[in-house]
Amino acid sequence: MWPTDAESLIEAQRKLARAAPEPWRPARGAQRIGGCWVCFPRGLSGRGDAGDVAWAAAVVMGGGVVLERQVRRGVAGAPYIPGLLALRIGRLMDATVRALSTPLDVLLLDATAHDHPRGAGLALHLGAELDLPTVGITHRPLLGQGEWPEDGRGDTSPLRLADTVVGCWMRTRPQARPLVVHPGWRVDLATAVEVVASTTGQRRTPEPLRRARRLARAARSAAEGR
């Protein structure tokens, strides 16, 4: 069950941060890797509000091809508040991924995990709710600190909160800004980096996440008549 208020979400996050699920290891061969993305109407500014219209898309890829797509239109459960993103889009992402009929090995999403005030961002939370390994991909850290890596594809450098490594910068394309990789539910940092490396080629963003973003934006454009 997804919390509906800040107090209950904070309690759930603290419990998730203490959880120690069995680590996931990718099997040999092609993996079925999902991506999930949520977008809001063009022109929306500030924190937004509960009830904002949103479009969520989920895709499954395997062997470099898209195996399945799902799109859902929904509404935000709350304004955007750093550290409480699950209140805004957690339920919608959950419903969209559950609509997939193709089983996933791991899911990528635009959210943090251990780089979070209570150590349990949405990438960790959604994975726990779905019982699915997850990796968060963001453009910048939430709280973690660390220098950028070298400029070679696949180069990484750690992000720390105090003395704890909570994720890493990762260069997915030379001469492009690195992304932040967040190991989520049942995924350690080395495995998260391996998954991201396997899903990026000429483009900066991992392909399942890029496809989901494009699909969500296409649904928004269709709804807005553009």
FIGU-492669 format. One record per residue (C-alpha): x, y, z; chain. Coordinates in steps of 0.001 Angstrom, whole numbers, plus 500000, padded with zeros to 6 digits. Last residue first. Layout:
N
+--------+--------+--------+--------+
|     px |     py |     pz | cadena |
+--------+--------+--------+--------+
|      X |      Y |      Z |      A |
...
+--------+--------+--------+--------+
***
This chain:
226
+--------+--------+--------+--------+
|     px |     py |     pz | cadena |
+--------+--------+--------+--------+
| 500111 | 518870 | 469524 |      A |
| 496520 | 518257 | 470549 |      A |
| 497167 | 518328 | 474289 |      A |
| 496153 | 514700 | 474697 |      A |
| 498275 | 513606 | 471750 |      A |
| 501237 | 515611 | 473026 |      A |
| 500909 | 514026 | 476486 |      A |
| 500795 | 510531 | 475001 |      A |
| 503895 | 511333 | 472943 |      A |
| 505625 | 512607 | 476088 |      A |
| 504917 | 509344 | 477897 |      A |
| 506211 | 507304 | 474943 |      A |
| 509402 | 509366 | 474617 |      A |
| 510140 | 509017 | 478326 |      A |
| 509506 | 505270 | 478195 |      A |
| 511840 | 504897 | 475215 |      A |
| 514585 | 506894 | 476972 |      A |
| 514182 | 504798 | 480123 |      A |
| 514483 | 501548 | 478178 |      A |
| 517457 | 502969 | 476191 |      A |
| 519638 | 504153 | 479053 |      A |
| 520141 | 507923 | 478612 |      A |
| 523321 | 509311 | 477030 |      A |
| 522750 | 508011 | 473514 |      A |
| 525161 | 506178 | 471254 |      A |
| 525002 | 503030 | 473338 |      A |
| 523376 | 502675 | 476735 |      A |
| 521453 | 499649 | 478028 |      A |
| 524289 | 497282 | 478995 |      A |
| 526218 | 500034 | 480756 |      A |
| 523156 | 500859 | 482874 |      A |
| 522760 | 497231 | 483949 |      A |
| 526450 | 496863 | 484810 |      A |
| 526407 | 500114 | 486797 |      A |
| 523432 | 498842 | 488820 |      A |
| 525211 | 495523 | 489378 |      A |
| 528282 | 497270 | 490774 |      A |
| 526113 | 499512 | 492972 |      A |
| 524089 | 496745 | 494581 |      A |
| 520569 | 495845 | 493479 |      A |
| 517860 | 494243 | 495655 |      A |
| 515731 | 497429 | 495540 |      A |
| 517662 | 500430 | 494233 |      A |
| 521230 | 501154 | 493207 |      A |
| 521234 | 504829 | 492182 |      A |
| 523216 | 505813 | 489083 |      A |
| 523768 | 509533 | 488551 |      A |
| 524337 | 510583 | 484953 |      A |
| 527503 | 512073 | 483521 |      A |
| 527454 | 515255 | 481417 |      A |
| 528568 | 514515 | 477887 |      A |
| 532095 | 514586 | 476430 |      A |
| 532216 | 510794 | 476304 |      A |
| 528887 | 508956 | 476647 |      A |
| 527506 | 506944 | 479551 |      A |
| 529755 | 508622 | 482113 |      A |
| 528563 | 507412 | 485490 |      A |
| 528321 | 509390 | 488744 |      A |
| 527813 | 507041 | 491613 |      A |
| 525443 | 505841 | 494280 |      A |
| 524970 | 505879 | 498054 |      A |
| 528567 | 505403 | 499212 |      A |
| 528523 | 505950 | 502975 |      A |
| 531146 | 508043 | 504778 |      A |
| 529038 | 511226 | 505081 |      A |
| 526577 | 510822 | 502226 |      A |
| 528745 | 509731 | 499358 |      A |
| 528723 | 509677 | 495570 |      A |
| 531351 | 507499 | 493967 |      A |
| 533055 | 507997 | 490585 |      A |
| 532369 | 506141 | 487361 |      A |
| 533866 | 505729 | 483893 |      A |
| 531651 | 503697 | 481541 |      A |
| 532390 | 505799 | 478458 |      A |
| 535620 | 507684 | 479071 |      A |
| 535619 | 511244 | 480408 |      A |
| 536966 | 510669 | 483902 |      A |
| 534470 | 510744 | 486760 |      A |
| 532735 | 513795 | 488287 |      A |
| 533578 | 514601 | 491886 |      A |
| 531402 | 513460 | 494777 |      A |
| 528524 | 514469 | 496988 |      A |
| 525221 | 512816 | 497785 |      A |
| 522161 | 514891 | 498709 |      A |
| 519750 | 514687 | 495766 |      A |
| 522280 | 513764 | 493112 |      A |
| 522016 | 515110 | 489555 |      A |
| 520680 | 513986 | 486193 |      A |
| 518881 | 510978 | 487641 |      A |
| 518826 | 507215 | 487022 |      A |
| 517388 | 504862 | 489648 |      A |
| 517909 | 501109 | 489406 |      A |
| 515294 | 498558 | 490452 |      A |
| 514971 | 494859 | 491255 |      A |
| 511285 | 493892 | 491524 |      A |
| 509094 | 493022 | 494499 |      A |
| 506594 | 495542 | 493094 |      A |
| 506212 | 497462 | 496351 |      A |
| 509889 | 496987 | 497228 |      A |
| 510989 | 498125 | 493792 |      A |
| 508758 | 501177 | 493999 |      A |
| 510273 | 502163 | 497357 |      A |
| 513906 | 501780 | 496293 |      A |
| 513559 | 503905 | 493159 |      A |
| 511248 | 506218 | 495121 |      A |
| 513872 | 507222 | 497660 |      A |
| 514823 | 505229 | 500744 |      A |
| 517849 | 506412 | 502710 |      A |
| 515955 | 508741 | 505026 |      A |
| 517212 | 512060 | 503624 |      A |
| 517831 | 510425 | 500217 |      A |
| 520727 | 509140 | 498161 |      A |
| 519806 | 505562 | 499096 |      A |
| 517262 | 505346 | 496241 |      A |
| 516831 | 508213 | 493790 |      A |
| 514324 | 508578 | 490970 |      A |
| 513946 | 508532 | 487182 |      A |
| 513258 | 504850 | 486649 |      A |
| 514933 | 501646 | 485494 |      A |
| 513341 | 498243 | 486165 |      A |
| 514994 | 494814 | 486440 |      A |
| 514220 | 491244 | 485375 |      A |
| 510768 | 492072 | 484078 |      A |
| 507883 | 489744 | 483266 |      A |
| 505889 | 490708 | 480145 |      A |
| 502232 | 491391 | 480961 |      A |
| 502809 | 495052 | 481782 |      A |
| 499893 | 496719 | 483598 |      A |
| 501780 | 496311 | 486885 |      A |
| 504354 | 498817 | 485608 |      A |
| 501663 | 501427 | 484969 |      A |
| 499857 | 500874 | 488269 |      A |
| 503072 | 501248 | 490303 |      A |
| 504111 | 504350 | 488385 |      A |
| 500734 | 505958 | 489093 |      A |
| 500823 | 505011 | 492771 |      A |
| 504317 | 506421 | 493300 |      A |
| 503761 | 509701 | 491443 |      A |
| 503217 | 512534 | 493952 |      A |
| 503378 | 510805 | 497322 |      A |
| 506403 | 508779 | 496185 |      A |
| 508280 | 512023 | 495486 |      A |
| 508564 | 512706 | 499228 |      A |
| 512311 | 513354 | 499567 |      A |
| 512070 | 516690 | 497777 |      A |
| 508421 | 517830 | 497758 |      A |
| 506494 | 517761 | 494480 |      A |
| 502825 | 518493 | 495073 |      A |
| 500602 | 515540 | 495974 |      A |
| 498803 | 512493 | 494543 |      A |
| 499435 | 513409 | 490934 |      A |
| 496779 | 512377 | 488460 |      A |
| 496478 | 509596 | 485948 |      A |
| 496911 | 508712 | 482298 |      A |
| 498476 | 505304 | 481720 |      A |
| 500735 | 504070 | 478941 |      A |
| 502006 | 500516 | 478395 |      A |
| 504596 | 499183 | 475975 |      A |
| 505893 | 495672 | 475319 |      A |
| 508802 | 493762 | 473782 |      A |
| 510887 | 496726 | 472623 |      A |
| 514054 | 495510 | 470912 |      A |
| 517725 | 495512 | 471939 |      A |
| 517821 | 491889 | 473031 |      A |
| 515071 | 492546 | 475536 |      A |
| 513155 | 495716 | 476229 |      A |
| 510082 | 496312 | 478370 |      A |
| 508364 | 499680 | 478333 |      A |
| 506453 | 501721 | 480888 |      A |
| 504716 | 505042 | 480345 |      A |
| 503122 | 507450 | 482792 |      A |
| 501094 | 510524 | 481861 |      A |
| 500139 | 513076 | 484482 |      A |
| 497243 | 515427 | 485222 |      A |
| 497777 | 517522 | 488348 |      A |
| 495391 | 516372 | 491092 |      A |
| 497683 | 517206 | 493984 |      A |
| 499567 | 520336 | 493049 |      A |
| 502664 | 521465 | 491159 |      A |
| 505963 | 522203 | 492884 |      A |
| 506793 | 525157 | 490683 |      A |
| 505801 | 525243 | 487051 |      A |
| 503490 | 523389 | 484661 |      A |
| 503987 | 524834 | 481187 |      A |
| 503728 | 521536 | 479388 |      A |
| 501500 | 519041 | 481162 |      A |
| 503201 | 516430 | 483380 |      A |
| 505549 | 513534 | 482669 |      A |
| 506131 | 510132 | 484250 |      A |
| 508730 | 507563 | 483166 |      A |
| 509167 | 503815 | 483558 |      A |
| 511865 | 501649 | 481976 |      A |
| 512037 | 497893 | 481884 |      A |
| 514855 | 495442 | 481264 |      A |
| 514198 | 491898 | 480131 |      A |
| 517703 | 490463 | 480302 |      A |
| 519532 | 488773 | 477462 |      A |
| 521862 | 485961 | 478428 |      A |
| 523319 | 484895 | 481741 |      A |
| 521275 | 485739 | 484806 |      A |
| 521559 | 489145 | 486444 |      A |
| 522223 | 489016 | 490196 |      A |
| 519663 | 490191 | 492708 |      A |
| 520623 | 490716 | 496346 |      A |
| 518384 | 489121 | 499014 |      A |
| 516477 | 491842 | 500842 |      A |
| 518046 | 493778 | 503736 |      A |
| 515500 | 496338 | 504935 |      A |
| 516669 | 499171 | 507190 |      A |
| 516105 | 501907 | 504580 |      A |
| 512689 | 500421 | 503854 |      A |
| 511609 | 500904 | 507449 |      A |
| 512694 | 504544 | 507445 |      A |
| 510911 | 505080 | 504149 |      A |
| 507658 | 503646 | 505502 |      A |
| 507738 | 506009 | 508486 |      A |
| 508418 | 508965 | 506187 |      A |
| 505528 | 507894 | 503967 |      A |
| 503161 | 507675 | 506944 |      A |
| 504026 | 511199 | 508077 |      A |
| 503940 | 512687 | 504581 |      A |
| 500440 | 511535 | 503731 |      A |
| 498909 | 509021 | 501317 |      A |
| 501175 | 506051 | 501909 |      A |
| 501250 | 503462 | 499113 |      A |
| 500000 | 500000 | 500000 |      A |
+--------+--------+--------+--------+
***
